[in-house]
Amino acid sequence: MRWFEVLAAALFTLDMTGSGLDVAIVSAARTMPMFLLGAFAGVVTESVNRKQVLFYGQVVTCLASASVALLAWGGVARPWHVAVAALVAGIVWSTEMATRRRMVGECVEGRLVSRALALDTMSNSFTRLLGPIFAGYLYQKFGLAGAFGVSACVYGVAAILASGMEYRQSTRKLVLGNVPRELAEGLRFVRGDLVIGGVLAVTIPMNLLGFPYSALLAPIGRSVFQVSPVLIGVLAASEAFGAFLGGALLTTREPRINGRTLMVGGSVLFLACVAAMPLAPGFWIACLLLAVGGFGSAAFANMQTSLIVLHTPVHIRSRLMGLLTVCIGMGPLGILLVGLIADIVGPMLAIEIVAATGLVLVCAIGLVWRRREMRPGVSPPSPPERT
């Protein structure tokens, strides 16, 4: 529903305003809380029950989507209503890495962590594949009310599933006065650890300059390829299709490639395909390019979490996942950036400029990471023990 709502909101905003910048602002509202609240969420979920955070998050997003559906049925919905609902959903999303994603990584033994998270990446990619396609179809047939009515129902089902999940966790009293000190401990750990520092460094340009391309898919589909909302959904789902196949490949065996190489190489492949997509001579070639890029995004997403789960102590893991969430939260800044550029030079050139810049930055980070690994006295991280 996350990806479903992003496209439905973008189509509605584009129909109402005709502005690529307005579309970018509404899309940014969903991811901005990750940047602002991610680190705090990481500290909080070290103490409170993660299952309860997950359950109440689904309830809140259900109510937010239902509110938009009711406003649309009444004929009074406006883009700012959709933006507020996206902001609420984004607050819930800011807890994702430190709760659900961490829980996935911790429910299996050490040697299976990478494959378990690859399975999670694959399922996430599959829903990213279905979400935009269904959003385009339902928006075209039933408008905003029908699209958000469906999402409210699905969030309700998710809340029921979360309530029945068995999960045990040691909790402790949350002392808000200790939050700054615990955040500082997390930052000190990042500065002293090459692997975690590298993961966060690559995550920033990927989310600031790579993934924001999705905010302009609606304008590009309409103005460049001149296709219907359903086919815009297909274009938005193409990268997810490739990521689904890439995630499926990663679940079959433990990665034999160095984690740094897999993460940086996957990021480079993804950014190169995104930069080339607007130049495609036809709609289906653009879809193919994004599907190939999806293999890269699957490798990036898998290593992004696996390296943190495998190389950090349990007592500080949620804090580091919270810092990762902050880096992912750079996305709304990237969405606003690409939206501003699109208003000046058009959506096609905007994506090329932003993705090409991200490609250069990731290559530079990868080279620095590799050189630091090869310094005398710095040994590459060893794989986790088989237990």
Residue pairs with C-beta under 8 A, 6 or more apart in sequence:
1 61
1 65
1 131
1 151
1 154
1 155
2 30
2 89
2 93
2 131
3 127
3 128
3 131
3 132
3 135
3 236
3 240
4 131
4 132
4 134
4 135
4 147
4 150
4 151
5 30
5 65
5 85
5 86
5 89
5 135
5 147
5 148
5 151
6 27
6 30
6 131
6 132
6 135
6 214
7 131
7 132
7 135
7 136
7 139
7 217
7 218
7 232
7 233
7 236
8 135
8 138
8 139
8 144
8 147
8 148
8 151
9 26
9 27
9 82
9 83
9 86
10 23
10 26
10 27
10 215
10 217
10 218
11 135
11 136
11 139
11 218
11 229
11 232
12 77
12 79
12 82
12 139
12 144
13 19
13 22
13 23
13 26
13 79
13 82
14 20
14 22
14 23
14 218
14 219
14 222
16 22
16 78
16 79
17 23
17 79
19 343
20 216
20 219
20 339
20 342
20 343
20 347
21 339
21 340
21 342
21 343
22 79
23 215
23 216
23 218
23 219
23 339
24 212
24 215
24 216
24 335
24 336
24 338
24 339
24 340
24 342
25 83
25 335
25 336
25 339
26 79
26 82
26 83
26 86
27 86
27 214
27 215
27 332
27 335
28 215
28 331
28 332
28 333
28 335
28 336
28 339
29 83
29 84
29 86
29 87
29 90
29 332
30 86
30 87
30 89
30 90
30 93
30 332
31 90
31 93
31 328
31 329
31 331
31 332
31 335
32 87
32 90
32 329
32 332
33 87
33 90
33 91
33 93
33 94
33 329
34 90
34 93
34 94
34 325
34 326
34 328
34 329
34 331
34 332
35 326
35 329
35 330
35 331
35 332
35 333
36 94
36 329
37 91
37 94
38 94
38 97
38 98
38 322
38 323
38 324
38 325
38 326
38 328
38 329
39 183
39 186
39 319
39 322
39 323
39 325
39 326
40 179
40 183
40 322
41 94
41 95
41 98
41 99
41 322
41 325
42 97
42 98
42 186
42 318
42 319
42 320
42 321
42 322
42 323
42 325
43 179
43 182
43 183
43 186
43 318
43 319
43 322
44 53
44 98
44 174
45 53
45 95
45 98
45 99
45 102
45 318
45 322
46 172
46 182
46 315
46 318
46 319
47 171
47 172
47 173
47 174
48 171
48 174
49 167
49 169
49 171
50 98
50 99
50 100
50 102
50 103
50 167
50 169
51 103
51 162
51 165
51 167
51 169
53 95
53 99
54 95
54 99
54 100
54 103
54 162
54 165
55 159
55 162
55 163
57 92
57 95
57 99
58 92
58 155
58 156
58 158
58 159
58 162
59 155
59 159
60 88
60 91
60 92
61 88
61 89
61 92
61 155
62 152
62 155
62 156
62 158
62 159
63 152
64 84
64 85
64 88
64 89
65 85
65 89
65 148
65 149
65 151
65 152
65 155
66 148
66 149
66 152
67 81
67 85
68 77
68 81
68 82
68 85
68 144
68 148
69 144
69 145
69 146
69 148
69 149
69 151
69 152
70 145
71 77
71 81
72 143
72 144
72 145
72 148
73 145
73 149
77 144
77 145
82 144
85 148
94 325
94 329
96 325
97 305
97 321
97 322
97 324
97 325
97 328
98 318
98 321
98 322
98 325
101 117
101 120
101 305
101 321
102 309
102 317
102 318
102 321
103 167
104 116
104 117
104 120
105 113
105 116
105 117
105 305
105 306
105 309
106 309
107 116
108 115
108 116
109 387
110 310
110 384
110 385
110 386
110 387
111 254
111 384
111 385
111 386
111 387
113 306
113 309
113 310
113 384
114 250
114 254
114 255
114 302
114 306
114 310
115 250
115 251
115 252
115 253
115 254
117 302
117 305
117 306
117 309
118 247
118 250
118 251
118 298
118 302
118 306
119 247
119 251
121 243
121 246
121 247
121 250
121 298
121 301
121 302
122 243
122 244
122 247
122 248
122 250
122 251
122 298
123 247
124 243
124 247
124 301
125 240
125 241
125 242
125 243
125 244
125 246
125 247
125 294
125 298
126 240
126 244
127 240
128 237
128 239
128 240
128 243
128 244
129 237
129 240
129 241
129 244
130 237
131 237
131 240
132 232
132 233
132 234
132 236
132 237
132 240
133 230
133 233
133 234
133 237
134 150
134 233
135 147
135 233
136 228
136 229
136 230
136 231
136 232
136 233
136 234
136 236
137 229
137 230
137 233
138 146
138 147
138 150
139 146
139 147
139 229
140 228
140 229
140 230
142 149
182 319
183 319
185 316
185 319
186 316
186 319
186 320
186 322
186 323
187 323
189 196
189 312
189 316
189 320
190 196
190 197
190 200
190 320
190 323
191 197
193 311
193 312
194 369
194 372
194 373
194 378
194 381
195 259
195 260
195 307
195 311
195 381
196 307
196 308
196 311
196 312
196 320
198 260
198 263
198 365
198 369
199 263
199 303
199 304
199 307
199 308
199 324
200 323
200 324
200 327
201 365
201 369
202 263
202 264
202 267
202 300
202 304
202 362
202 365
202 366
202 369
203 304
203 324
203 327
203 328
204 327
204 330
205 357
205 358
205 361
205 362
205 365
206 267
206 270
206 271
206 300
206 358
206 362
207 327
207 328
207 329
207 330
207 331
207 334
208 330
208 331
208 333
208 334
208 337
208 358
209 271
209 334
209 337
209 354
209 355
209 357
209 358
209 361
210 267
210 270
210 271
210 274
210 334
210 355
210 358
211 331
211 334
212 331
212 334
212 335
212 337
212 338
212 354
213 274
213 277
213 338
213 351
213 354
213 355
214 236
214 239
215 335
215 338
215 339
216 338
216 339
216 342
216 347
216 350
216 351
217 232
217 235
217 236
218 232
219 342
219 347
220 235
220 278
220 347
220 348
220 351
221 227
221 231
221 232
221 235
222 232
223 346
223 347
224 278
224 347
224 348
225 231
225 235
225 282
225 283
225 286
227 235
227 283
231 283
234 287
235 283
235 286
235 287
235 290
238 286
238 287
238 288
238 290
238 291
238 294
239 270
239 290
239 291
239 293
239 294
239 297
240 294
241 291
241 294
242 290
242 291
242 292
242 293
242 294
242 295
242 297
242 298
243 294
243 295
243 297
243 298
243 301
244 294
244 298
245 291
245 294
245 295
245 298
246 266
246 294
246 295
246 296
246 297
246 298
246 299
247 298
247 301
247 302
249 295
249 298
250 298
250 299
250 302
254 383
255 262
255 302
255 303
257 265
258 380
259 303
259 306
259 307
259 381
260 366
260 369
260 370
260 373
260 380
262 299
262 302
262 303
263 299
263 300
263 303
263 304
263 307
264 362
264 363
264 365
264 366
264 369
265 296
265 299
265 366
266 295
266 296
266 297
266 298
266 299
266 300
266 303
267 296
267 299
267 300
267 362
267 366
268 296
268 359
268 362
268 363
268 366
269 292
269 293
269 295
269 296
269 299
270 293
270 294
270 296
270 297
270 300
271 293
271 296
271 355
271 356
271 358
271 359
271 362
272 293
272 359
273 289
273 290
273 292
273 293
273 296
274 290
274 293
274 351
274 355
275 351
275 352
275 355
275 356
275 359
276 289
277 286
277 289
277 290
277 293
277 351
278 286
278 347
278 348
278 349
278 351
278 352
279 348
279 352
280 286
280 288
280 289
304 324
305 321
305 324
307 381
308 317
308 320
308 321
308 324
309 317
310 384
311 381
312 320
334 354
337 354
338 350
338 351
338 354
339 350
341 349
341 350
341 353
341 354
342 350
344 350
345 353
372 378
373 380
